[in-house]
Amino acid sequence: MNPDAAVSWPPRELIDSFMGAENGEFAWLPGEVVHFDNEAAQAAALTFRDVLGRYASGVTVVTTVHGGAPVGMTCQSFTSVSLDPPLVAFLPMKTSRAFAAIQLARRFCVNFLAADQAAVSNAFASRADDKFAGIDWHPTAGGMPLLDGVVGWVDCSIHAVHETGDHYLVIGRIEDLGTGDSTAPLLYHRGAYRTTDDG
């Protein structure tokens, strides 16, 4: 983790509680907790994360509605897939309870977080029972939770789901989309939140 990560990251105790950090130098991606059977596998995973962590990504919250209640999860592994038809993808862990709800709903909204929404990312990466507590949102035309203050969003139906190691590759067909009032995105790079204004 970068020496300056503490400036933009929550306290170590909170990181350990919801991200499964194993030591003072490494933390999993938001929302992920992974356990390994031996030290060699753990070391290989840490190297994998360190190298891949050099690739800066945007931060999203993927939402749905299950049993009449909003459900959401923080997710970095989001990408566009196709223009015709309009497809996007994200990769939740197989153990994700939020994705189980998305599978049942067959619909989801990907919210692209703004630079001032690190706390929102942390809330949806936590194990809290009510991740929407204190979060302002309204439904899309399709009924999915759209968070206030995001830079953009896509409202999707599930197009396909593929097993990929310890994750699923979820491909969504865009049914509706839009931009938000904010233009500066929240980024994640080398274990810390960043913005486009960072040096």
Backbone torsions as a table, in degrees:
resi	resn	phi	psi	omega
1	MET	NA	140.7	-179.4
2	ASN	-61.6	147.6	178.8
3	PRO	-59.9	-29.2	-178.2
4	ASP	-91.3	9.6	-176.7
5	ALA	-62.3	-31.3	-177.3
6	ALA	-60.6	-24.1	-179.5
7	VAL	-65.6	-35.2	-174.5
8	SER	-118.9	13.8	-174.7
9	TRP	-125.2	149.5	179.9
10	PRO	-69.3	173.0	-178.1
11	PRO	-57.6	151.5	-178.6
12	ARG	-54.3	-39.5	-178.8
13	GLU	-61.2	-40.0	179.4
14	LEU	-69.5	-40.6	176.6
15	ILE	-58.2	-48.9	-178.9
16	ASP	-61.4	-35.9	-175.3
17	SER	-69.9	-34.3	-177.1
18	PHE	-114.7	-5.1	-179.1
19	MET	-117.6	-4.5	175.4
20	GLY	69.6	31.8	179.4
21	ALA	-63.0	138.2	-177.0
22	GLU	-97.9	-19.9	180.0
23	ASN	-155.9	-179.4	-175.3
24	GLY	-75.8	-4.3	-175.2
25	GLU	-109.1	-2.5	-171.9
26	PHE	-148.3	141.0	173.7
27	ALA	-138.2	144.6	177.9
28	TRP	-70.3	166.7	177.1
29	LEU	-63.7	156.1	-179.7
30	PRO	-51.7	127.3	174.9
31	GLY	88.0	-1.8	-176.3
32	GLU	-111.0	134.8	172.6
33	VAL	-131.8	121.6	-176.5
34	VAL	-128.6	138.0	179.0
35	HIS	-120.2	145.6	-177.8
36	PHE	-125.0	154.2	-176.4
37	ASP	-81.5	-24.0	-177.2
38	ASN	-146.1	165.9	-175.6
39	GLU	-66.8	-34.2	-179.8
40	ALA	-64.4	-43.0	178.5
41	ALA	-65.9	-38.8	177.9
42	GLN	-63.2	-45.2	-179.5
43	ALA	-63.4	-41.4	178.6
44	ALA	-63.7	-39.3	179.0
45	ALA	-66.1	-39.6	178.8
46	LEU	-64.0	-40.5	177.4
47	THR	-63.8	-44.2	177.9
48	PHE	-56.5	-48.3	-178.4
49	ARG	-66.6	-38.1	-179.5
50	ASP	-63.0	-45.9	-180.0
51	VAL	-67.1	-48.8	-179.0
52	LEU	-67.2	-24.9	178.3
53	GLY	-67.9	-13.3	177.1
54	ARG	-76.7	-10.4	176.2
55	TYR	-91.4	114.7	-179.6
56	ALA	-72.9	137.6	178.9
57	SER	-132.3	159.9	171.3
58	GLY	-76.3	167.5	178.7
59	VAL	-119.2	130.3	-179.9
60	THR	-124.9	161.0	167.5
61	VAL	-121.1	122.8	179.4
62	VAL	-97.9	126.8	-173.9
63	THR	-124.1	159.6	174.0
64	THR	-156.6	-175.6	175.0
65	VAL	-127.4	131.2	178.5
66	HIS	-136.0	126.0	-179.0
67	GLY	61.4	30.3	-179.9
68	GLY	81.4	-1.0	-178.3
69	ALA	-114.3	145.5	178.1
70	PRO	-72.6	144.1	179.6
71	VAL	-133.8	144.7	179.7
72	GLY	-156.3	161.0	179.2
73	MET	-148.1	142.6	173.2
74	THR	-75.8	138.3	-177.1
75	CYS	-149.4	125.6	174.7
76	GLN	-93.8	-27.5	-172.6
77	SER	-82.1	71.9	179.7
78	PHE	-123.4	141.9	179.1
79	THR	-155.0	155.4	170.3
80	SER	-77.9	151.6	-176.5
81	VAL	-122.3	-48.2	-173.0
82	SER	-150.6	145.2	175.4
83	LEU	-88.7	-35.9	-178.4
84	ASP	-137.9	99.1	2.4
85	PRO	-75.3	162.6	-178.4
86	PRO	-74.5	107.3	-176.6
87	LEU	-127.0	146.1	173.3
88	VAL	-131.6	172.2	179.0
89	ALA	-147.4	151.9	168.8
90	PHE	-143.8	162.2	-173.5
91	LEU	-126.7	92.5	175.5
92	PRO	-82.1	155.5	173.0
93	MET	-68.2	150.6	-179.9
94	LYS	-62.7	-23.9	-178.9
95	THR	-87.2	1.8	-175.7
96	SER	-68.2	121.1	175.8
97	ARG	-69.7	-34.2	179.2
98	ALA	-64.2	-40.5	179.6
99	PHE	-67.4	-31.6	175.4
100	ALA	-58.1	-39.6	177.7
101	ALA	-68.6	-38.6	178.5
102	ILE	-63.3	-40.8	178.0
103	GLN	-59.0	-42.3	-179.2
104	LEU	-70.2	-38.7	-178.7
105	ALA	-74.1	-28.2	-178.0
106	ARG	64.1	16.9	179.7
107	ARG	-151.2	149.8	179.8
108	PHE	-157.1	162.4	175.1
109	CYS	-123.6	131.0	175.5
110	VAL	-100.4	117.5	-179.8
111	ASN	-99.8	121.2	179.2
112	PHE	-87.3	111.0	-173.1
113	LEU	-70.8	147.6	178.5
114	ALA	-89.5	165.9	-175.1
115	ALA	-57.6	-28.0	-178.3
116	ASP	-94.7	16.9	-175.7
117	GLN	-113.6	30.2	175.9
118	ALA	-59.4	-37.7	179.3
119	ALA	-64.4	-34.2	177.2
120	VAL	-66.2	-43.8	176.5
121	SER	-58.0	-46.6	179.7
122	ASN	-61.4	-40.0	-179.4
123	ALA	-62.2	-43.7	-177.2
124	PHE	-81.3	-12.5	173.7
125	ALA	-90.0	-8.3	-177.4
126	SER	-81.4	176.0	176.9
127	ARG	-99.7	18.2	-178.8
128	ALA	-60.1	145.9	178.8
129	ASP	-67.9	-39.8	179.3
130	ASP	-117.1	90.5	-178.2
131	LYS	-73.0	-14.9	-179.1
132	PHE	-89.7	-0.5	-180.0
133	ALA	-59.5	122.3	179.7
134	GLY	77.9	3.6	-179.4
135	ILE	-100.4	123.7	178.6
136	ASP	-83.3	132.6	-179.7
137	TRP	-156.8	166.1	174.2
138	HIS	-146.9	158.9	-176.8
139	PRO	-78.1	146.1	170.2
140	THR	-72.2	176.1	176.7
141	ALA	-60.3	-28.3	178.0
142	GLY	-87.3	1.4	175.9
143	GLY	90.8	4.6	-178.9
144	MET	-86.6	148.0	-179.3
145	PRO	-68.2	120.8	176.5
146	LEU	-109.4	115.3	-176.8
147	LEU	-74.0	138.8	176.7
148	ASP	-69.2	145.8	172.3
149	GLY	85.8	5.9	-179.3
150	VAL	-78.0	165.0	178.2
151	VAL	-85.8	-20.5	179.0
152	GLY	-175.8	171.4	-178.6
153	TRP	-160.4	154.3	172.0
154	VAL	-133.0	131.6	179.3
155	ASP	-103.3	122.5	-168.1
156	CYS	-131.0	155.5	165.0
157	SER	-105.1	152.1	179.7
158	ILE	-70.7	124.2	179.2
159	HIS	-95.2	-41.3	179.1
160	ALA	-163.6	154.1	175.1
161	VAL	-133.5	129.9	179.9
162	HIS	-126.4	140.6	174.0
163	GLU	-75.6	131.4	179.8
164	THR	-139.5	89.0	-178.9
165	GLY	63.9	-127.2	-179.4
166	ASP	-91.8	12.3	177.1
167	HIS	-125.5	169.1	166.3
168	TYR	-107.0	144.6	169.1
169	LEU	-97.8	111.6	-176.0
170	VAL	-106.1	118.7	178.6
171	ILE	-104.1	125.6	-178.7
172	GLY	-113.7	141.5	174.8
173	ARG	-94.9	124.1	-176.9
174	ILE	-70.7	124.6	176.7
175	GLU	-102.5	-26.3	-180.0
176	ASP	-160.5	156.6	-179.5
177	LEU	-161.4	165.6	179.0
178	GLY	-173.9	171.6	176.9
179	THR	-107.3	159.2	178.6
180	GLY	-104.1	-174.6	-179.0
181	ASP	-74.8	-29.6	-179.2
182	SER	-83.6	149.5	178.8
183	THR	-117.6	-12.5	-178.6
184	ALA	-95.4	118.3	-176.7
185	PRO	-82.9	156.4	170.1
186	LEU	-86.2	129.6	-179.7
187	LEU	-116.7	162.4	176.5
188	TYR	-133.6	124.8	-175.8
189	HIS	-150.4	124.5	176.9
190	ARG	52.4	47.9	173.1
191	GLY	80.8	12.4	-179.1
192	ALA	-143.8	150.9	171.7
193	TYR	-71.7	143.5	178.4
194	ARG	-135.2	169.1	170.5
195	THR	-133.7	170.7	180.0
196	THR	-69.8	-10.8	178.6
197	ASP	-89.3	-9.9	-178.5
198	ASP	-66.9	143.1	178.4
199	GLY	-83.5	NA	NA
